[in-house]
């Protein structure tokens, strides 16, 4: 690496992203109009690949021709620093009234993945321009554009495809409509939750609704079990350890005057640590055994582990903060006081490589913005430029520090 005149790198990145902003915004709007759900990101992958090929980058396609691993071709075997974006959309009907709203019925980018993609795209173009300027040479960056974040499969697939091989650090941004554009949130260590899907199956004996004594009523058993979970799980968990159990689906019966013989309940369990998740599942199983014994039913509790918790590396969080100060000033950076209990597929990379994620403000002014996963979700597009500058700056700061 040649760091001749590194004092000018911030000016080059600033100018590059300003000059290329229309290109960055156009990509975001193109993706927003043509969203693809998890597992079907073929057009999105091709759109990105076609655009990036123009710059001569080294491009590898992910498994099943979905997702991209993009490297600076001017660097061979040096340890790399990565930036990650996700490219999948959600099965939500876009209700915005904008020129760039989704043109695909029932699918939209309601979590900002189109914006994440555009910010990483802008960042690698800025690093490319930085090399072309001669200020810095041989920047060993890698961009990961992963599919299937929403199903917790994309990062796992990309790791298996070699996306983290040779990486020593990985940065990511997540759009945050609760923060104004021009601000970011950072947090060391615990950032998001360890998430699991829960499925509880209750098998009883059906009967006529007029003669419930002839049944082993699974609906009554489920009602008792859910109440017991909400009552006793908090009482058995360390009060300083957050545990969130929520149920979003109950499937039972077909007729109002028939007690069914089976009920299926689905929900989620969220904690900050896997050992808390494990002890909570054991407690759910104990409660299920008690209710089953009392009701004469059979109850099965099944857990499907989702993304683990994101634990931001302290050193890399400091680098993001340092890069953001050069873009926003110290007043634009706030410390996130508590971790989110949402899940994030980024955590699957962090089991292989140190990394850090920050929250990128995307709300327009002081007007309350529709939240993530809302059919009205949108961003203030100035956030694209801010995110790209911070990500590119984080790569450069990491490189400069690594040479000291």
Rosetta blueprint (number, residue, H / E / L):
1 X L
2 X E
3 X L
4 X L
5 X L
6 X H
7 X H
8 X H
9 X H
10 X H
11 X H
12 X H
13 X H
14 X H
15 X H
16 X H
17 X H
18 X H
19 X H
20 X L
21 X H
22 X H
23 X H
24 X H
25 X H
26 X H
27 X H
28 X H
29 X H
30 X H
31 X H
32 X H
33 X H
34 X L
35 X L
36 X L
37 X E
38 X L
39 X L
40 X L
41 X L
42 X H
43 X H
44 X H
45 X H
46 X H
47 X H
48 X H
49 X H
50 X H
51 X H
52 X H
53 X H
54 X L
55 X L
56 X L
57 X L
58 X E
59 X E
60 X E
61 X E
62 X L
63 X H
64 X H
65 X H
66 X L
67 X L
68 X E
69 X E
70 X E
71 X E
72 X L
73 X L
74 X L
75 X L
76 X L
77 X L
78 X L
79 X L
80 X E
81 X E
82 X E
83 X E
84 X E
85 X E
86 X E
87 X L
88 X L
89 X E
90 X E
91 X L
92 X L
93 X L
94 X L
95 X L
96 X L
97 X L
98 X L
99 X L
100 X L
101 X L
102 X L
103 X L
104 X L
105 X L
106 X L
107 X L
108 X E
109 X L
110 X L
111 X L
112 X L
113 X H
114 X H
115 X H
116 X H
117 X H
118 X H
119 X H
120 X H
121 X H
122 X H
123 X H
124 X H
125 X H
126 X H
127 X H
128 X H
129 X H
130 X H
131 X H
132 X H
133 X H
134 X L
135 X L
136 X L
137 X E
138 X L
139 X L
140 X L
141 X E
142 X E
143 X E
144 X E
145 X E
146 X E
147 X L
148 X L
149 X L
150 X L
151 X L
152 X L
153 X L
154 X H
155 X H
156 X H
157 X H
158 X H
159 X H
160 X H
161 X L
162 X L
163 X L
164 X L
165 X L
166 X L
167 X E
168 X E
169 X E
170 X E
171 X E
172 X E
173 X E
174 X E
175 X E
176 X E
177 X E
178 X E
179 X E
180 X E
181 X L
182 X L
183 X L
184 X E
185 X E
186 X E
187 X L
188 X L
189 X E
190 X E
191 X L
192 X L
193 X L
194 X E
195 X E
196 X E
197 X E
198 X E
199 X E
200 X E
201 X E
202 X E
203 X E
204 X L
205 X E
206 X L
207 X E
208 X E
209 X H
210 X H
211 X H
212 X H
213 X H
214 X H
215 X L
216 X E
217 X L
218 X H
219 X H
220 X H
221 X H
222 X H
223 X H
224 X H
225 X H
226 X H
227 X H
228 X H
229 X H
230 X H
231 X H
232 X H
233 X H
234 X H
235 X H
236 X H
237 X L
238 X L
239 X L
240 X L
241 X L
242 X L
243 X L
244 X E
245 X E
246 X E
247 X E
248 X E
249 X E
250 X E
251 X E
252 X E
253 X L
254 X L
255 X L
256 X L
257 X L
258 X E
259 X E
260 X L
261 X L
262 X E
263 X E
264 X E
265 X E
266 X E
267 X E
268 X E
269 X E
270 X E
271 X E
272 X L
273 X L
274 X H
275 X H
276 X H
277 X H
278 X H
279 X H
280 X H
281 X H
282 X H
283 X H
284 X H
285 X H
286 X H
287 X H
288 X H
289 X H
290 X H
291 X H
292 X H
293 X H
294 X H
295 X H
296 X L
297 X L
298 X E
299 X E
300 X E
301 X E
302 X E
303 X E
304 X E
305 X E
306 X L
307 X L
308 X L
309 X L
310 X L
311 X E
312 X E
313 X L
314 X H
315 X H
316 X H
317 X H
318 X H
319 X H
320 X H
321 X H
322 X H
323 X H
324 X H
325 X H
326 X H
327 X H
328 X H
329 X L
330 X H
331 X H
332 X H
333 X E
334 X E
335 X E
336 X L
337 X L
338 X L
339 X L
340 X L
341 X L
342 X L
343 X L
344 X L
345 X L
346 X L
347 X H
348 X H
349 X H
350 X H
351 X L
352 X L
353 X L
354 X L
355 X E
356 X E
357 X E
358 X E
359 X E
360 X E
361 X E
362 X E
363 X E
364 X L
365 X L
366 X L
367 X L
368 X L
369 X L
370 X L
371 X L
372 X L
373 X L
374 X L
375 X L
376 X L
377 X L
378 X L
379 X L
380 X L
381 X L
382 X H
383 X H
384 X H
385 X H
386 X H
387 X H
388 X H
389 X H
390 X H
391 X H
392 X H
393 X H
394 X H
395 X H
396 X H
397 X H
398 X H
399 X H
400 X H
401 X H
402 X H
403 X L
404 X L
